[in-house]
């Protein structure tokens, strides 16, 4: 049990396990944020293209009616 709960040799040394855990956590948070923004971009991109296609169809149908 002393092997798992041994005290630090120098109390001023950083606890590397905590630093590594925080680095892994920051990487995971960054991945999730990029993933969410990617989903948002895909959803907005598809809606924008649909609206643009509708506008183009409306303009072309008006041109056909006028001629």
N, C-alpha and C positions, 0 to 999 in steps of 0.2 A: 504494500500500500504506500510505502514511503517513496517508491519509484514514480507513482502517479501524482502524488501531492507534495512533491519536494519543493522547498522554498527556492527562490532565485538566489544565485550566488552573489549577484550585485543588484541591489534594489533599484539602481538607476538605469539598468538595461531595459530596453523596450521588450514588451511581450510580443514576440513575433507571430505567435498563433493568432492573436487578436488582429494584428496588422494584416496578416494574410486573409483572415476571415472578412475583414472590412473591404479589402481589395476585391475578393470574389463577389461580395455583395454588391459593390459598386458596378462591377462588370455585368452582373445579372440585371440590375436596375437599368443600366444603359441599354442592354439588349431589349428589355421589355418596352422602354420608351420608344426606341427605334421601331420595334414591331408595331406598336400602337399607332405611331405616326404613319407607318407604311400602310396599315389598314385604312386609316383616314384618307390618305392620298389616293388609294385605289378606289374607295367609295366615292370621293368627290370627283375624281377623274372620269369615272364611268358616267356619273350624273351630268357632268359638264358636257361630255360628248353627246349624250342623248338630247340635251336641251339644244345644243348647237345643230344637231341633225334635224330636230323638229323645226327650228327656225329656217334652216335651208329648205326643208320641204314646203314650208308655208310660202316662202318667197317664190319657189319654183311653181307652185300651184297658182299663185296670183299671176305670175307671168303668163301661164298657159291660158288663164281665163281672160286676160286682157287682150291677147292676140287672136 
